[in-house]
Amino acid sequence: MSNQIIRPARTISGSLEVPGDKSISHRYAMLASLAEGTSEITRFSAAADCRSTLDCFSQLGVKIDIQADRIRITGLGLEGLRRPRNTLDAGNSGTTMRMLAGILAGQEFRSTLDGDTSLRSRPMRRVMEPLTQMGARIHAREGGFAPLKIDGTRLSPIDYALPVPSAQVKSAVLLAGLFADGVTSVTEPVRTRDHTELALAEFGAHLDHEGRTIRIHGRPRLKGRSLAVPGDLSSAVFFLAAAMVLPESNLVIHNVGLNPTRSAVLDVLGSMGAPVSLVAIRSEHGELIGDVSIRHEPLKGGSIEGDTIAQLIDELPAIAVLGPYTEQGIEIRNAAELRVKESDRIAVLVENLRRMGAQVEELPDGLRVAGRSAGRLHGAEIEPHGDHRMAMAFAVAALGAEGETVIRDAECAGVSYPEFFSTLERLVER
């Protein structure tokens, strides 16, 4: 395990491009594997999570050629995947496990999906239930935890109402719907990220939308495509947050994905007083993309709750650590989902903010972080509990603290952003 030392900085400025969006990279790789013909995907994410997806499909017989951030995938069609010889390892990636479960449910062979210790603690019953309704037989450890043993079959379509908002479960059902005879529908309680729907349409699937219900027609012929992945907004947010921590900062982040189901975080930062500007907005493969610029202004803070939480669940750690740098502090509610991510993110945020001297109240579904008047943060030893977003969030918090901060097990950031610390070091001025 390697530690990373973060020293206080004076400002952060310049321009950068963040890696390709992790969520979109997963989806393009999966659908390219199920398509007929060859797909070429540029700006593919270097995240360890996305490599887990590629490795799983390689074991399922898909030919994948990787050259830096450009990959070529020769798809096998809906009927072409082969039974893997070994257990499929999703690593730390909940996206890989839940969405691949939807695909494997429609295969006429048995497979086993497993992951690391963290992934084995994350709930899988929520994806098992609809896939079982479609006809798959899925066995898990007691309580609905990985490893998942999946006996796939010819699936039946269902009309499924998600009990809790989850883009991953929605996606698993839609992907399983590719293999069903008929029309499968998913209805969401609130709108979640729609990358799967956009990618399915791009590869040639037939989808209908009515309100918060999405219907997919089974057994399409997907066609290989040439695609470019937008920059990952969830990664860009850490740099936007750093600009809010450090005075006189001025940053431009190029070619960032601005999908409306993902960009709620920009609205939240704006409502707190962050001067965020969007330029050069355009559409690529159904996804909005553009440049994001930000300069430092003092943040007011405020409360984040309700339906918007589902659209910025991955960005909440970066927002939470801004609390001590705001006038009013920050309160996050209705975010119990944070407790079943790569770590219990509510508990880990509270633990490490307190280590740095912040005043924090832990809530069952969120937390309340006191603002600037409670005092300046100080350096501390941070334990991210193997969670990439915790490591990056506290690196940002440390930039404005007094003294050095040590991020333990810092390489866990590589799950989503292997070059994060070197990029941050390049941009900050001391």
GUFILUM-137142 format. One record per residue: residue in one letter; x, y, z of N, C-alpha, C in turn. Coordinates in steps of 0.2 Angstrom, whole numbers, plus 5000, padded with zeros to 4 digits. Layout:
BEGIN
AXYZXYZXYZ...
***
This chain:
BEGIN
M500449945000500050005000500450065000S500350114996500750174995500350234998N500650275002500350335004500550395000Q500150445000500250504996500150565001I500750605001500750665005500450725001I499950765004499650825001499850885005R500250935002500450995006499951045004P499851095008499451155007499651185000A499151214997499351254991499051324991R499351364987499051434986498451444981T498551414976498051414971498051354966I497551344962497551304956497351334950S497751324944497551354938497851314932G497551334926497751304920497151264917S497351224913496851184909497051114909L496551064908496650994908496150964905E496250894903495750854901495650794906V495150774908495050714913494950654908P495050594911495050534908494250524905G494250474900493550464898493050434903D492450454902491950444907491950364909K491950344915491950274917491350244916S490750274917490150244916489950234909I490150284905490050274897490550224894S491150214897491650164894491350094896H491150084902490850024903490350004898R489850044897489250034893489450024885Y489950064883490150054876490549984875A490949964880491249904880490749844880M490249844884489749794884489349784878L489149844875488749834869489149824863A489749844863490149824857490349754857S490349724863490449654863489849614861L489249644862488649604860488449624852A488849674849488649694843488949654837E488749654831489049624826489549674822G490149644821490649684818491149714823T491549764821492049794825491849864827S491949874834491949944836492549974838E492650034837493350074839493050124844I493350124850493150174855493750214857T493750274856494350314858494150354865R494650374868494650404875494350364880F494450294879494150244884494450254891S494150244896494350254903494950214904A495450234908495950194910495850164917A495250184920495050154926495150084927A495350064933495349994934494749954934D494149994936493449964935493349944928C493549994923493349974916493849924913R494449914916494849854914494549794916S494149794922493849734924493249714919T492949764917492449744912492749714906L493249744903493649714897493849644898D494149634904494449564906493849514906C493249534909492749484909492449464902F492449514898492249504891492749464887S493349474888493849434885493849364887Q493649344894493549284896492849254893L492449294891491849264887491949264880G492549264877492749254870492749314866V492649374868492749434864493449454863K493549464857494249494855494349564856I494749584861494849654862495549674862D495649724858496349754857496449824860I496849834864496949894868497649924866Q497549994864498150034863498050094866A498350104872498250164876497550174878D497250234876496550254877496050234871R496350194866495950174860495850094861I495250074860495150004860494749984854R494849924852494549894846494149824849I493549824848493149764851492849734845T492949664844492649634838492049594842G491449614841490849594844490649524841L490349484846490049414844489349414843G488949474843488249464842487949444849L487249444849486949424855487049354857E487149314852487149234853487849214854G488349254853489049234852489449224858L489249244864489749244870489849164872R490449154874490549084876490649074884R490449014886490549004893491249014896P491349054901492049064903492249004907R492948994906493248934910493348944917N493349014919493549024926492949074928T493049094935492549144938492749214935L492249244933492349314931492449364936D492949404936493149444942493049514940A492549544944492349614943492749664947G493249634950493649684954493249724959N493349784959493049834963492349864960S492249844954491749874950491049844951G490549884955489849864955489549874949T489749924944489449924938489549864934T490149844934490349774930489849724932M489849714939489449654942488749654940R488449714942487749724941487449714934M487849754930487649754923487749694919L488349664920488549604917488049544919A487849554925487349504928486749504923G486549564921485949564916486149534909I486749534907486949504901486949434902L487249404907487349334908486749304910A486249334912485549304913485249284907G485449314901485149294895485549244891Q486149214894486549164891486349094893E486449054888486148984890486748944892F487148974897487648934901487748964908R488048924912488148944919488848984919S488849034923489449074925489449104932T489949124934490049144941490349214941L490049264944490349334945490549344952D491249364953491449384959491849444959G492049474965492449534965492849534971D493149594973493549604979493149604985T493549614991493149614997492649664998S492849724995492349784995491749764991L491849734985491249724981490849664984R491149624987490749564990490349594996S490449654998490049675004489449725001R489349734994488849774992488249734990P487649764991487049724990486949704982M486749644981486649624974485949594974R485549594979484849564979484449614974R484549674974484149724970484249704963V484749674961484849664954484549584952M484649544957484449474957483749474956E483349514959482649504959482249514953P482449564949482149574942482349524937L483049504938483249454933482949384934T482849364941482449304942481749304940Q481449364940480749374937480749354930M481349374926481349364919481549284917G481749244923481849174921482549154923A483049194925483649174926483649144933R484149094935484249074941484949094944I484849134949485449164952485549144959H486149124961486249104968486849144971A486749174977487249214980487349194987R487849224990487949214997487349235001E487249215007486649235011486649315012G486049335011485949415011485949445004G486149404999486149434992486849464991F487449424992488049454991488449414987A488949444983489349404978489749354982P489949294979489949284972489249264969L489049284963488449264960488549204955K488149154956488149104951487549104947I487649114941487049134936486949074931D486349044931486148994926485749034921G485949054916485649094911485149054907T484649084904484149054900483849104895R483349074891482949124886482549164891L482549224891482249264896481549284893S481049304898480449324897480449404899P480049444895480049514896479649524903I479749584906479449604912479249674912D478849694916478749764917478949774924Y479549814925479849814932479849894934A479549904941479649964944480149964949L480750004948481250004953481050034959P481149994965480950014971481350074974V482050074972482450134974482850154967P482950224967483350244961484050204960S484150174954484750144953484850144945A485350174943485550174936485850104934Q486150074939486450004938485949954937V485449954942484949904941484449914935K484349974934483949994928484349964921S484949974921485349954916485349874915A485449844921485449774921484849744918V484249774919483649744917483549764909L483749824907483749844900484249794896L484749784899485249734895484949664895A484649644900484349574900483749574895G483449634894482949644889483149634882L483749644881484049624874483849554872F483849504877483849434876483149404877A482649454879481949434880481549434874D481049384873480649384867480049434869G480049494866479549544868479849604871V479449644874479649714876479649714884T480249734886480349744893480349814895S480049834901480049904903480249904910V480549964911480849984918480550054919T480250064925479950124927480350144934E480650214933481050234939480650284943P480850284950480450324954480650394953V481350404952481550474950482050464944R482250504940482650494934483350484936T483650434934484350424935484750434928R485450424929485850434923485650394917D485650414911485350384905485850364900H486450354902486950324897486850264894T486450214898486350154895485850164889E485350194890484850204885485150244879L485550294880485850324874486350274870A486750234874487150194871486750134867L486250114870485850054867485550084860A485350144860485050174854485650184849E486250204851486750214847486950154843F486950094847487150034844486549994840G485950024840485450004835484849974839A484849974846484249944849483649994848H483049964849482450004848482150014855L482150074858481850094864481350144863D480850144868480250194868480350224875H480150284876480150324882479450354883E479150344889478550374891478650394899G478650464900478750484907479450454909R479350424915479950384918479950314917T479650294911479650224909480050214903I480450164903480850154897480750084895R480550074888480450004885480949984880I481149924881481649904876481349834872H481449834866481149784862481749734861G481549664863482049614863482349594856R482949554857483249524851483349564845P483649634846483849674841484549644838R484749674832485349664829485849724831L486249724835486649774837487249784832K487449844830487949844825488549884828G489149864826489849894829489849964827R490150004831490150084830490850104831S491050164828491550204831491350264835L491650264841491350304846491950344850A491750394853492250434857491950444864V492250434869492050434876492150514879P491650544881491750614884492150604890G492450664892492850664899492350654905D492550624910492150604916492050664920L491450684920491250744925491350724932S491250664934491350644941492050654943S492550644938493250654940493350734939A493050764935493150834934492950874940V492450844944492250884950492750894955F493250844956493750854961494150914960F494250934953494650994952494251054952L493651054951493151104952493151124959A493151074963493151084971493751114973A494351084970494951114972494951194971A494651214965494651284964494251324969M493751294972493351324977493651324983V494151284985494551284991495051334991L495451344985496051384984495851454981P496051514984495851574982496251594975E495951634971496251654965496351604960S495951544961496051494956495651504950N495851474944495551484938495651424933L495251384932495351314928494851314922V495051274917494651254912494751184911I494251144910494251074909493951064903H494251034898494051024891493650954890N493250954885492850894883492550854888V492250884893491850854898491150834896G490950774898490250754897489750794901L489250814898488750864901488050834901N488050774901487350734901486950764906P486250794904485850824909485750774915T485750714914485650664920486250664925R486750694923487350694927487650754929S487350814926487650874927487350914933A486950884937486650914942487150944947V487750914947488250944952488451014950L488451024944488651094942488051144944D487451124944486951164946486951174954V487151124958487251134965487851174966L488451164963488951214964488751284963G488451294957488151364955487751394961S487251354964486851374969487251394975M487851374976488251384982488651444981G488651474974489051534973489651514968A489751454966490351444962490151464955P490651514952490451534945490751484940V490251444938490451384933490151414926S490551404921490351424914490451364910L489951354905490051304900490051334893V490551304889490651334883490851274878A490751294871490851244866490451184867I489851184869489451134870489151104863R489251034863489050994857488750934858S488550894853488250824855488750774851E488950724854489250664851488950604853H488750564848488450494850487850504855G487450554855486950564859487050594866E487750604867487950634874488150704873L487950744877488250814877488950824880I489350864877490050874878490250944878G490650964882490851034882491451054886D491651114887492151134891491851174897V492151154903491951184909492451234912S492351294914492751334917492551364924I492951374928492751394935493351444938R493151494941493651534945493351534952H493851554957493651544964493251604966E492751594970492351634973492151604980P492051644985491851614992491151574991L491151514994490551474993490051494999K489451494998488951505003488751435007G488751385003488551315006487851305005G487551265009486851255009486651175010S486051165008485751095009485651065003I485750995002485650954996485250894998E484650884995484250834997483750824992G483250774993482750754988482950724982D482550734976482650694970483350704967T483650764968484250784965484850734967I484750704973485250664976485450604971A484950574968485050514963485550534958Q485450604956485850624950486550644951L486750644958487450674959487750624965I487550564965487750524971488450514971D488850504965489550494965489950564966E489650624966489950684967489850704974L489450674978489350704985489950704989P490450654989491050654993491450724991A491450744985491850804983491450864986I490850864986490450924989490450924996A490450865000490450865007491050895010V491650875007492250905009492350985008L491951015004491951085004491651115010G491251075014490851105019491251155024P491851135026492251185030492551245027Y492451245020492651305016492051355014T491451335017490851375015490651415021E490251465019490051515024489551475029Q489051445026488551415030488651335032G489151305029489151235030488751195025I488851135024488451095020488051035023E487451025021487050975024486850925018I486950865019486650815014486150765017R485650765014485050715016484850675011N484450625013484150575008484650535004A485250525007485850495003486050435006A485550395009485750335012486150285007E486050295001486350254996487150254997L487350314999488150315000488350265005R487950235009488250185014488350115011V488150105004488250045001488650054995K489050104995489550114989490150074990E490750094987491350054988491550054996S491350105000491350105007490750135010D490650135016490050175019490350245019R490150275013490450345012490250395017I489650385020489450435025489950425031A490050365034490450355039491150375038V491450365032492150375030492250455030L491750485027491750565027491750595034V491350565038491350595045491950575048E492250515048492850495051493450545049N493550555043494050585041494050665041L493450695040493350765042493450775049R493250735053493450745061494150745062R494550695058495250695059495550755057M495250795053495550855050495350915054G494850905059494650955064493950985062A493650955057492950985055492450965061Q491951005061491350995065490850955061V490750895062490250855058489750815062E489150815060488650775063488450725058E488450655060488250605056487550595056L487250585051486450575050486350505047P485850475048485650405045485750405038D485550465035485550465027485950525025G486450545028486850595026487350625032L487450685031487950725036487850795036R488050825041488050905042488750925043V489050965039489750985040489751065041A490051085047490051155049490451195044G490351265043490651305039491351335042R491551385038492151415040492251445047S491751465050491751495057491951445062A491951375060492051325065492851315065G493251345061493951345061494251315055R494851325054495251295048495351225049L495351185044495551115044496351115045H496551055048497251045049497450975046G498050965044498350905041498150845046A498050785043497950725046498150665042E498150605045498150545042497450525040I497350515033496750495030496650425029E496150395031496050325029495450315024P495550305018495050305013494650245013H494850195017494550125017494450095010G495050105006495050074999494550104994D494250164996493750194991494050254987H494050244981494450294976494150364977R493550374978493250444979493450474985M493450434991493750464997494450484997A494850444993495550464993495650534989M495250544984495250604980494950664983A494350654987494050704990494450734996F494850694999495250715005495850745002A496050724997496650764994496450834992V495850844990495550914989495550954995A495250925000495150955007495850975010A496350935009496950945011497351005008L497151025002497451084999497451145003G496851155007496751215010496851215018A497151155020497251145027497951165029E498051175036498651185039499051125040G499651125037500151065038499951015033E500350965033500350905028499850855030T499550825025499050775025499350715022V499250655025499450595022498850555020I498750535014498250495011498450425011R498250375015498450305015498150275010D498450215007498250175002497950214996A498450264994498150314989498150284982E498450224981498350194974497650174973C497150174978496450154977496150204972A496450264971496150314966496150284959G496650234958496650214951496050174949V495650154954494950124952494650164947S494650234947494350274942494750324939Y495350344942495750394939496550384941P496850344938497550324939498050384940E497950434936498350494935498150554940F497650544944497450594948497950634952F498350604956498750644960499350674956S499550644951500050684947499750744943T499150734941498850794938498650844942L498450834949498350884954498950924955E499550884956500150914958500450964952R500250944946500450984940500151054940L499451054943499051114942499151164948V499251134954499251174960499951224960E499851274963500451324964500551334972R501151334974501251344981501651404983
***
